Amino acid sequence: MAGGVHLNNTQTKKCTSLPPYVNSNGWLQDENALTASLPVLELHMFAIFLISHGCHFILKRYGIHILVSQILAGVIVGTTGLGHQSDYTRIFLTIDSKQILGTLAGLGYQLFGFINGIKMDLALVRKTGKMAIYSGILSMVIPGVLGGLTERMVSKYWNLERLDKLSLILVMLVQSMTPFPVICSFIGDLKLTNSELGRLGLSSVLTSEMLTQVFALVAFFIGIAYKQRAQAAIKCVVISVAFLVIVLYVVRPAMFWVIKQTPKGRPVKDVYTDIIIFGALASGALFHYIGLNVFLGSLVFGLAVPAGPPLASAVVEKIECVVTGVLVPLFMAMCTMEADLLKIDFNDYILKCTAIVVFVVILAKFGAYLVPLLYFKLPKQDALALAFLTSTKGIVELGSFTYMKELGILTEGMFAFLVITVLLSATISSIAVNWVYDPSRKYAGYQNRNIMHSKELRILTCIYRPDNTTSIINFIKSLCPTVQSPFSVSVLHLIKISGRASPMYISHQMQKKTVSLHSISGNVILSFKHFQQNYGEAVSVNVFTAISPPKLMHEDICTLALDEIACFLVLPFHKKWLVDGSIESEDPTLRTLNCCVLERAPCSVGILIDRGNQVKSIFRDSSRGPSLLAAVIFFGGNDDREALVLAKRMSQNTNSNITIARFIPSAEEPEINRDSMLDSQALSYIMQDYIENETVDYIEERVGDGLETSKTIRSMLDKYDLFIVGRRKDVQTPQTAGLDDMNEYPELGVIGGLLASMDTAEKYSVLVVKQQVAL
């Protein structure tokens, strides 16, 4: 038995006045004041904002996304709620009032697509790992396949007509999508954008977004071919392809030209941002002309804007507040106002079939995303959180269902049911993610981002004070960059924000090559620019400036470490010493900052302590011996092995000499276990240099306790320029027994704290290494 036909063939006549009655003389003078369009629009907006924010005030305590409150506002002020009151319907649900509100809502939907197109960094797709690619593809393909099989089964069982089959196919395609704007909004609302979990989610969603757009275009072309003719669909395809070519080869190069014309540290001119916004509106109008959704046109145009500052951030800041704060809530409410939940009747076979297909697709999507994550050994809690996130529904699906209803593809009951599925999906996903996800693991790492496992050395270094620059550059020089073994360096100059100014993040790349001496980071930029010129292609340097409150600086550091895929993060120590060994300055704020980064960093970390020699440059006169004398204090463990790999890199320079000083307990033979075997393997690896070119020396020191260790290390201070030690926090060994009680700097570990706090006039530097803790 077939379901009902979905064509809106019923015609009704309603009268409207032209020109429209916009303003009134007020309720006291005009009894027909509420027939004027402006007061009605204002009351509509007031009711929507009041109800949505009122609901969100209650629901946000349970972690529920604001989208749920916006949907509830539309249901209350729409047909299901107040729409059953005749007086309310006569005033607020007239054709004129709905057209005016719908125009504003449609504009908001279009600009929302444009903003999310800007935020989509397609470069992430190239950096995406296998886990994100597999989960992104499977979360689209598996639901589509199972949903298609289910549609065929229910269509055959209930003997559905062709139009009913078409509606089920389109619903299945929309439910199979994983729209980037929806997931990005949820991840941003949960403040996970800068986390490893959020990056993994966005990477996989970007992969599936490519398939989503194909599905969306197919769905729209099917709708156009059904509503009009096949020739109209072909015309749409040709115009769409031409538009993509223009955006790719004309608009995007123009965007880069705008960036190059913008001086560093200066805002983009308003005329450029205004032209870009106009282009987004024109793109939406073009897609509307050919019968496609305006959202797609604006989204594609937004993709042409290079992600990040200065251009993308300037455009987003200009319109995001109005779009997300005013226009998008109106769109969400306008869509759900048309849904009459009382029309949901499961005695209707087409509605019953829709429910079955939707249920199968949602379950398949959840499982298809979850299984690859568990296969790649992602923690179960994080895998569940991502599966719930990517299975949620939002504004894009709601907009698609509304468009399909306008085309007459969906019945009133189907549309109302699909609105309920969006509402329940957003609610359940919000609660589930907040329940299973631990926000304290925001920067938890799922991949090995350390020196030991990285094929390419990618360093992020921070500059707290101008005097950090020399020691940092000399340390990087000691790593011996060559054309055969190059590496990249990202430099983050951190500046404390003053007053109540807004935080600022500046990238000193892609813009004009001239560097202003008056720039807040001018000296840092010039120093590293000169360093890069000396090494040519052996080193690539990118410089950034972050101006923010000290309590948030660790967020800037960890976020940039994720962005640049850094494997080693170098932080200056919070103390500065004079030539005579006395302390010149000490900043407790920087110490707190370093501690925060050590606990949260998504890669290995090194704290560089400069006790007066500024990590002697390898470009000294080497006629009297090696220009850099470095010692690795080795006890064993992950951190010490990471320090060994770093020393291996230094040993490639023939003007340096590396001494491996292994401290062994004298009272007993070392225990043979997995850790000791890994230690021996790491030592054998670096000792190859001793056999081949004699740049590495190896000594063993047998010590009974921490006191003997301290005396031995003190005797080495005048022999070396640089000491490299593992952090080894909270690791108890006989060689360090008794040193914990005297440690002034627990964040450096026992040996690092000992070297930093020794009362001596000797000049040396210390690098305390902590290996990344991967999940």
C-alpha positions in Angstrom: 0.0 0.0 0.0 1.4 3.3 -1.0 1.8 6.5 1.1 0.5 9.9 0.2 1.6 11.9 -2.7 3.8 14.9 -1.7 2.9 17.5 -4.3 1.6 20.7 -2.8 -1.3 21.0 -5.3 -3.7 22.6 -2.9 -4.1 26.3 -3.8 -5.4 29.0 -1.4 -6.1 32.6 -2.0 -4.9 35.2 0.5 -4.9 38.9 0.2 -2.0 41.2 0.9 -1.7 45.0 0.6 0.7 46.7 -1.8 2.7 48.7 -1.1 3.3 46.9 2.2 2.3 48.6 5.5 5.7 49.0 7.2 5.2 51.5 10.0 2.3 52.3 12.3 1.3 55.3 14.3 1.4 53.3 17.5 -1.1 51.3 19.5 -2.6 54.4 21.1 -3.5 56.0 17.8 -3.8 53.1 15.4 -5.9 50.1 16.3 -4.4 48.2 13.3 -0.8 48.8 14.5 0.0 45.1 14.5 -0.8 44.8 10.8 2.3 46.8 10.1 5.2 44.6 9.1 8.0 46.3 11.2 6.3 46.0 14.6 5.4 42.4 13.8 9.0 41.6 12.8 10.3 43.2 16.0 7.9 41.3 18.2 8.7 38.1 16.4 12.5 38.6 17.0 11.9 39.6 20.6 9.8 36.4 21.2 12.4 34.2 19.5 15.4 35.6 21.4 13.6 35.7 24.7 12.4 32.1 24.5 15.7 30.7 23.0 17.9 32.4 25.6 15.5 31.6 28.4 15.6 27.9 27.4 19.4 28.0 26.9 19.8 29.5 30.4 18.4 26.4 31.8 19.7 23.8 29.3 23.3 25.0 29.2 23.8 23.7 32.8 23.5 20.2 31.3 25.9 21.1 28.4 23.1 21.2 25.8 24.0 23.1 22.6 22.2 26.4 22.0 20.8 25.0 18.8 18.3 23.0 20.8 17.0 26.1 22.5 16.6 27.8 19.1 14.6 24.9 17.7 12.4 24.9 20.8 11.8 28.7 20.3 10.6 28.0 16.8 8.3 25.2 17.9 6.7 27.4 20.6 6.1 30.5 18.4 5.2 28.4 15.4 2.4 26.2 14.2 2.7 23.6 16.9 2.7 26.1 19.9 1.0 29.5 19.7 -0.1 28.9 16.1 -3.2 27.1 17.3 -4.5 30.4 18.7 -6.5 32.1 15.9 -5.7 35.7 17.0 -2.0 34.9 17.1 -2.1 33.2 13.7 -4.0 36.2 12.2 -1.3 38.6 13.3 2.0 36.7 13.5 1.7 33.9 11.0 0.5 35.7 8.0 2.1 35.3 4.6 3.6 38.8 4.8 5.1 38.3 8.3 6.6 34.9 7.4 8.1 36.2 4.1 9.8 39.1 5.9 11.1 36.9 8.7 12.1 34.2 6.1 14.1 36.7 4.1 16.2 37.7 7.1 16.5 34.0 8.1 17.6 33.0 4.6 20.2 35.8 4.6 21.5 34.4 7.9 21.7 30.9 6.5 23.6 32.1 3.5 26.2 34.1 5.5 26.5 31.2 8.0 27.6 29.0 5.1 30.1 31.7 4.0 31.6 32.0 7.5 32.0 28.3 7.8 33.6 28.1 4.3 36.2 30.6 5.5 36.9 28.5 8.6 37.4 25.3 6.6 41.1 24.9 6.2 41.4 22.4 3.3 45.1 22.1 4.0 44.1 19.9 7.0 43.0 17.2 4.6 46.5 16.8 3.3 47.8 16.5 6.9 45.1 14.1 7.9 46.2 10.7 9.1 44.8 7.3 8.2 42.5 7.3 11.3 40.8 10.5 10.3 40.5 9.5 6.6 39.1 6.1 7.2 36.6 7.3 9.8 35.6 10.2 7.7 35.0 8.1 4.6 33.3 5.2 6.3 31.0 7.5 8.3 29.6 8.6 4.9 29.7 5.4 2.8 28.4 2.8 5.3 25.3 4.8 6.3 24.6 5.5 2.6 24.9 1.9 1.6 22.9 0.5 4.6 20.4 3.4 4.3 20.0 2.6 0.6 19.4 -1.1 1.2 16.9 -0.3 3.9 15.0 2.1 1.6 14.7 -0.6 -1.0 13.4 -3.1 1.5 10.8 -0.9 3.0 9.7 0.4 -0.4 9.2 -3.1 -1.6 7.5 -4.2 1.6 5.0 -1.4 1.5 4.9 -1.1 -2.2 5.7 2.7 -2.2 5.1 4.9 -5.2 8.0 6.5 -7.1 7.6 9.9 -5.4 7.7 8.3 -2.0 10.8 6.4 -2.9 12.4 9.7 -4.1 11.6 11.3 -0.7 13.2 8.4 1.2 16.3 8.5 -0.9 16.8 12.2 -0.3 16.2 11.9 3.4 18.7 9.0 3.5 21.3 11.1 1.7 20.8 14.1 4.0 21.0 11.9 7.1 24.2 10.3 5.8 26.0 13.7 5.5 28.5 15.0 8.0 28.4 18.7 7.4 31.5 20.6 8.5 29.5 23.7 9.8 27.4 21.6 12.2 30.4 19.7 13.7 32.6 22.8 13.8 29.8 24.6 15.7 29.5 21.8 18.3 33.3 21.5 18.7 33.6 25.2 19.2 30.8 25.3 21.7 32.5 22.6 23.7 35.8 24.6 23.4 37.6 21.7 21.8 38.7 23.5 18.6 42.3 23.8 19.7 42.5 20.3 21.2 43.9 17.2 19.6 40.4 15.6 19.9 38.9 18.6 18.1 41.6 18.6 15.4 41.0 14.9 14.7 37.3 15.5 14.5 37.6 18.4 12.1 40.1 16.5 10.0 37.8 13.5 9.6 34.8 15.8 9.0 36.7 17.7 6.3 37.3 14.4 4.6 33.6 13.4 4.7 32.6 17.0 3.9 34.0 16.5 0.4 31.6 13.5 0.0 28.9 15.5 1.7 29.0 18.2 -0.9 28.8 15.6 -3.7 25.8 14.0 -1.9 24.2 17.5 -1.5 24.7 18.4 -5.1 23.3 15.0 -6.2 20.3 15.5 -4.0 19.6 19.0 -5.3 20.1 18.0 -8.9 17.6 15.1 -8.4 15.2 17.6 -6.9 15.6 20.0 -9.8 15.3 17.3 -12.4 12.1 16.0 -10.7 10.6 19.5 -10.2 11.6 20.8 -13.7 13.4 18.8 -16.4 16.7 17.0 -17.0 17.9 19.9 -19.2 17.5 22.2 -16.2 19.7 19.9 -14.1 22.4 19.8 -16.8 22.3 23.6 -17.0 22.9 23.8 -13.3 25.9 21.4 -13.5 27.5 23.5 -16.2 27.0 26.8 -14.3 28.3 25.2 -11.1 31.4 24.0 -12.7 32.1 27.4 -14.3 31.6 29.0 -10.9 34.1 26.6 -9.3 36.7 27.4 -12.0 36.3 31.1 -11.5 36.6 30.8 -7.7 39.7 28.6 -7.9 41.6 30.5 -10.6 40.5 34.1 -10.2 39.0 34.7 -6.8 41.5 32.8 -4.6 44.6 34.3 -6.3 43.0 37.7 -5.7 42.7 36.9 -2.0 46.4 36.2 -1.8 47.1 39.5 -3.5 45.1 41.3 -0.8 47.1 39.5 1.9 50.4 40.6 0.3 49.2 44.2 0.1 48.5 44.3 3.9 51.4 45.4 6.0 52.4 43.2 8.9 50.5 43.9 12.1 48.0 46.1 10.3 44.3 45.3 9.7 43.0 44.6 6.2 41.4 47.6 4.6 37.6 47.7 4.9 37.1 48.0 1.1 38.6 44.5 0.6 36.5 42.9 3.3 33.4 44.6 1.9 34.1 43.3 -1.6 34.5 39.8 -0.3 31.2 39.9 1.6 29.5 41.2 -1.5 31.0 38.4 -3.5 29.5 35.9 -1.0 26.1 37.4 -1.4 26.5 37.4 -5.2 27.5 33.7 -5.1 24.4 32.9 -3.1 22.2 34.8 -5.6 23.8 32.9 -8.5 23.0 29.5 -6.9 19.5 30.7 -6.2 19.1 31.6 -9.8 20.1 28.2 -11.1 17.8 26.5 -8.5 20.5 25.3 -6.0 20.7 26.1 -2.3 22.2 29.5 -1.5 24.1 27.9 1.3 26.3 26.0 -1.2 27.2 29.1 -3.2 28.3 31.0 -0.1 30.2 28.0 1.3 32.2 27.5 -1.9 33.1 31.3 -2.1 34.1 31.2 1.6 36.6 28.3 0.8 38.4 30.8 -1.5 39.4 32.9 1.4 42.8 31.8 2.8 42.3 30.5 6.4 43.7 32.4 9.3 44.9 36.0 9.8 44.9 38.6 8.4 42.1 38.3 5.8 39.9 35.5 7.0 39.9 36.7 10.6 39.1 40.2 9.5 36.1 39.1 7.4 34.8 36.7 10.1 35.2 39.3 12.9 33.2 41.8 10.8 30.0 39.7 10.4 30.1 36.7 12.7 28.6 38.5 15.7 25.5 39.6 13.7 25.2 36.3 11.8 25.5 33.8 14.7 23.9 36.0 17.3 20.9 37.4 15.3 20.3 35.9 11.9 21.1 32.2 12.6 18.6 32.0 15.5 16.0 33.5 13.3 16.7 30.9 10.6 16.5 28.0 13.1 13.2 29.3 14.5 11.8 30.0 11.0 12.4 26.5 9.9 10.8 24.9 12.9 7.9 27.3 12.9 6.6 25.5 9.9 6.7 22.1 11.6 3.4 21.0 13.0 4.3 18.2 15.4 0.6 17.2 15.7 0.8 16.0 12.1 3.1 13.1 13.0 1.1 10.0 12.5 2.8 6.6 12.3 -0.2 5.1 10.7 1.0 6.8 7.6 3.2 4.2 5.8 5.6 6.8 4.4 6.2 8.2 7.8 6.8 4.7 9.2 9.3 4.0 6.4 11.1 7.3 7.1 11.5 6.5 10.7 13.0 3.1 9.9 15.5 4.5 7.4 16.5 7.4 9.7 17.1 5.0 12.6 19.2 2.6 10.5 21.3 5.5 9.0 22.0 7.1 12.5 23.1 3.8 14.0 25.2 3.0 11.0 26.9 6.4 11.0 27.7 6.1 14.7 29.2 2.6 14.3 31.0 3.4 11.1 32.8 6.3 12.8 33.5 4.5 16.1 35.0 1.3 14.7 38.0 2.9 12.9 38.8 5.0 16.0 38.9 1.9 18.2 40.9 0.0 15.6 43.6 2.7 15.7 43.6 2.3 19.5 42.0 5.7 20.3 40.9 5.8 24.0 37.3 4.6 24.3 36.0 7.7 25.9 37.5 10.0 23.2 36.3 7.6 20.5 32.7 7.7 21.9 32.8 11.5 22.2 33.9 11.9 18.6 31.3 9.3 17.4 28.5 11.2 19.2 29.9 14.6 17.8 30.0 13.4 14.2 26.6 11.8 14.4 24.8 14.9 15.5 22.5 16.9 13.3 22.1 20.7 13.0 21.5 23.7 10.9 22.5 22.2 7.6 20.2 19.2 7.8 17.4 21.4 9.0 17.9 23.8 6.1 18.0 20.9 3.7 14.7 19.4 5.0 13.1 22.9 4.8 14.2 23.2 1.2 12.9 19.7 0.4 9.6 20.7 2.0 9.3 23.8 -0.1 9.9 21.6 -3.2 7.0 19.5 -2.1 9.1 16.4 -1.6 8.3 16.0 2.1 4.9 15.8 3.7 3.9 17.8 6.7 4.3 14.7 8.9 7.7 13.8 7.5 9.0 17.3 8.0 7.8 17.5 11.6 9.3 14.1 12.3 12.7 15.1 10.8 12.7 18.3 12.9 12.2 16.1 16.0 15.2 13.9 14.9 17.4 17.0 14.7 16.2 18.2 18.1 16.8 14.8 19.7 20.2 14.3 18.0 21.5 17.6 19.1 20.3 17.0 22.7 21.6 13.5 23.1 25.0 14.3 21.5 25.5 17.3 23.8 24.7 15.3 26.9 26.7 12.3 25.8 29.9 14.2 24.9 29.9 16.1 28.2 29.4 12.8 30.0 32.2 10.8 28.4 34.8 13.5 27.5 37.3 14.8 30.1 38.2 18.4 29.2 41.4 18.2 31.3 42.8 16.2 28.4 42.3 18.9 25.9 45.8 18.7 24.3 46.1 14.9 24.7 48.2 13.4 21.9 47.1 10.4 19.8 50.2 10.4 17.6 53.9 10.2 18.5 55.1 13.8 18.3 58.5 13.5 19.7 62.1 13.6 18.4 62.6 9.9 18.6 59.7 9.0 16.3 59.8 12.0 13.9 61.3 11.7 10.5 61.6 15.5 10.2 62.6 17.7 13.1 60.0 20.4 13.7 60.8 22.8 16.5 58.6 25.3 18.2 60.5 27.8 20.4 59.1 30.5 22.7 60.6 34.0 23.4 59.5 35.5 26.7 62.1 38.3 26.9 64.4 39.8 24.2 67.5 38.3 25.9 66.1 34.8 25.2 66.7 35.2 21.5 70.5 34.7 21.5 70.5 31.6 23.6 67.6 30.1 21.6 69.3 30.7 18.3 72.6 29.3 19.5 70.9 26.2 20.7 69.2 25.7 17.3 72.6 26.1 15.6 74.0 23.4 17.8 71.4 21.0 16.2 73.5 21.2 13.0 70.9 22.1 10.3 72.1 21.0 6.8 70.6 20.8 3.3 70.8 17.0 3.6 69.1 17.1 7.0 67.0 20.3 7.2 64.4 21.2 9.8 61.8 23.8 10.5 61.6 26.3 13.3 58.5 28.1 14.5 59.1 31.0 16.8 56.4 32.4 19.1 57.0 35.7 20.7 54.8 36.0 23.8 53.8 39.5 25.1 51.8 40.2 28.1 48.6 42.0 27.4 48.1 45.4 29.1 44.8 47.0 30.2 41.7 45.5 28.8 42.7 45.3 25.1 41.6 42.2 23.2 44.1 39.4 22.8 46.0 39.4 19.5 47.7 36.7 17.4 49.9 37.8 14.5 51.5 35.6 11.8 54.5 37.3 10.3 54.3 35.3 7.1 52.6 35.6 3.7 52.5 39.4 3.9 54.9 42.1 2.7 58.5 41.1 3.2 59.5 44.4 4.7 59.9 44.3 8.5 59.2 47.4 10.5 61.8 48.2 13.2 58.9 49.6 15.2 57.0 46.3 15.2 56.5 44.9 18.7 58.4 41.8 17.6 60.8 43.6 15.2 64.1 42.6 16.9 63.0 39.0 17.2 62.0 38.8 13.6 65.2 40.4 12.4 67.3 38.1 14.5 65.7 34.9 13.2 65.6 36.3 9.6 69.3 36.8 9.8 69.7 33.3 11.2 67.7 31.8 8.3 69.7 33.7 5.7 72.9 32.2 7.1 71.6 28.7 6.7 69.6 29.1 3.5 67.5 26.0 2.6 68.8 24.1 5.7 66.3 25.9 7.9 62.8 27.3 7.4 61.7 29.8 10.0 58.2 31.1 10.8 57.7 33.8 13.4 54.5 34.5 15.3 53.5 37.0 18.0 50.8 36.3 20.7 49.6 39.1 22.9 47.4 37.7 25.6 47.0 37.4 29.4 49.7 35.2 31.1 47.1 32.8 32.3 46.1 32.0 28.7 49.6 32.0 27.1 49.8 28.2 27.5 46.8 27.9 25.2 48.6 29.9 22.5 51.7 27.7 22.8 49.9 24.4 22.8 47.6 25.5 19.9 50.6 26.5 17.8 52.4 23.3 18.6 49.4 21.4 17.2 49.1 23.7 14.2 52.8 23.4 13.2 52.9 19.6 14.0 55.9 20.3 16.3 57.8 17.4 17.7 59.9 19.5 20.1 59.0 22.6 22.1 61.7 24.7 23.6 60.8 27.0 26.6 63.2 29.5 28.3 63.6 29.2 32.0 62.0 31.8 34.2 65.2 32.9 35.9 68.1 35.0 34.6 71.6 34.9 36.0 74.4 37.5 36.1 78.0 36.8 35.1 79.1 36.2 38.7 76.4 33.5 39.1 74.0 35.6 41.1 70.3 35.8 40.1 69.4 38.9 38.1 65.7 38.4 37.8 63.0 35.8 38.5 59.4 35.8 37.1 57.0 33.5 38.9 54.4 34.1 36.2 56.7 32.5 33.6 57.4 29.6 36.0 53.6 28.9 36.2 53.4 29.2 32.4 56.2 26.6 31.9 54.5 24.3 34.4 51.2 24.6 32.5 52.9 23.8 29.2 54.7 20.8 30.6 51.5 19.3 31.7 49.5 20.0 28.5 51.9 20.1 25.6 51.0 17.8 22.7 54.7 17.1 21.9 58.1 16.7 23.7 59.2 19.7 25.7 62.6 21.1 26.6 63.3 23.9 29.2 66.4 25.8 28.3 68.3 27.2 31.4 70.9 29.8 30.5 73.4 30.3 33.4 75.5 33.0 31.7 77.0 31.4 28.6 73.9 31.7 26.3 74.6 28.2 24.9 77.9 29.0 23.3 77.6 29.3 19.6 79.2 26.6 17.4 80.7 29.3 15.3 83.6 30.0 17.6 87.2 29.5 16.8 87.6 25.7 16.8 91.4 25.6 16.3 91.9 24.7 20.0 89.3 22.0 20.1 85.6 21.4 19.7 83.5 24.6 19.7 80.7 23.0 21.7 81.2 20.6 24.6 77.9 19.0 25.7 77.2 16.3 28.2 74.1 14.0 28.5 73.4 13.0 32.1 71.9 9.5 31.6 70.0 7.5 34.2 67.5 5.8 31.9 63.8 6.1 31.0 61.8 7.8 28.3 62.9 11.3 29.0 66.6 10.3 29.0 66.2 8.4 25.8 64.6 11.4 24.2 67.7 13.5 25.4 70.0 10.9 23.7 68.2 11.2 20.4 68.6 15.0 20.6 72.3 14.6 21.4 72.6 12.3 18.3 71.5 15.2 16.2 74.1 17.4 17.7 76.9 14.9 17.1 76.5 15.3 13.4 78.5 18.5 13.8 82.2 17.8 13.6 83.0 20.9 15.7 81.1 19.5 18.7 81.8 16.8 21.2 79.1 14.9 23.1 79.8 13.0 26.3 77.3 10.4 27.5 77.7 10.2 31.3 75.8 7.2 32.5 75.2 7.0 36.2 74.9 3.4 37.5 74.1 2.4 41.1 77.2 1.0 42.8 75.5 -1.1 45.4 73.7 -3.5 43.0 73.7 -4.8 39.5 71.2 -3.1 37.2 67.9 -4.9 36.9 67.2 -6.3 33.4 63.7 -5.3 32.2 62.0 -3.7 29.2 63.2 -0.2 30.2 66.8 -1.2 30.7 66.8 -3.0 27.3 65.4 0.1 25.6 68.1 2.2 27.4 70.8 -0.1 26.0 69.4 0.0 22.5 69.3 3.9 22.6 72.9 4.0 23.9 74.0 1.6 21.1 72.3 3.8 18.6 74.2 7.0 19.5 77.5 5.2 20.1 77.8 4.5 16.4 79.1 8.1 16.1 81.8 7.2 18.6 82.9 4.3 16.4 82.6 6.2 13.1 83.9 9.8 13.8 84.7 10.0 17.5 82.3 12.9 18.1 80.8 11.0 21.0 82.5 9.9 24.3 81.0 7.5 26.8 81.8 7.4 30.5 80.2 5.5 33.4 79.9 6.9 36.9 79.1 4.5 39.7 77.3 6.3 42.6 75.7 5.1 45.8 73.1 7.8 46.4 72.0 11.4 45.6 74.9 13.0 47.5 77.5 11.2 45.4 75.6 12.0 42.2 75.5 15.7 43.2 79.3 15.8 43.9 80.0 14.0 40.5 77.9 16.5 38.6 79.4 19.5 40.4 82.9 18.3 39.3 81.7 18.3 35.7 80.4 21.9 35.6 83.7 23.5 34.4 84.2 20.9 31.6 81.0 21.4 29.5 79.0 24.2 27.9 75.7 22.4 27.8 74.1 19.7 29.9 71.2 17.7 28.5 69.1 15.8 31.1 65.8 14.0 31.1 63.1 15.4 33.3 62.3 12.1 35.0 59.7 13.6 37.2 58.6 11.4 40.2 61.0 8.6 39.1 62.8 7.1 42.2 66.2 5.6 41.7 69.1 4.7 44.1 71.3 7.2 42.2 69.1 10.2 43.1 68.0 9.1 46.6 67.7 12.1 48.9 67.8 14.8 46.2 64.0 15.2 46.0 63.9 16.9 49.4 66.4 19.6 48.3 64.8 20.2 44.8 63.8 23.9 44.4 62.3 23.3 41.0 60.2 20.1 41.0 59.0 20.9 37.4 62.5 20.3 36.2 62.9 16.9 37.8 65.6 16.0 40.3 68.7 16.4 38.1 67.4 19.4 36.2 66.5 21.1 39.4 70.0 20.3 40.8 71.8 21.9 37.9 69.5 24.9 37.9 70.0 25.6 41.6 73.7 24.9 42.2 75.5 27.8 43.9 78.4 28.3 41.5 80.0 31.0 39.3 80.5 28.5 36.5 78.9 29.4 33.2 76.9 26.7 31.5 73.5 25.9 30.1 71.0 23.1 30.8 68.3 21.6 28.6 65.7 19.6 30.6 63.9 17.2 28.2 60.5 15.7 28.7 59.2 13.2 26.1 55.7 13.5 24.9 53.2 11.3 26.7 51.2 9.8 23.9 47.9 8.1 24.6 
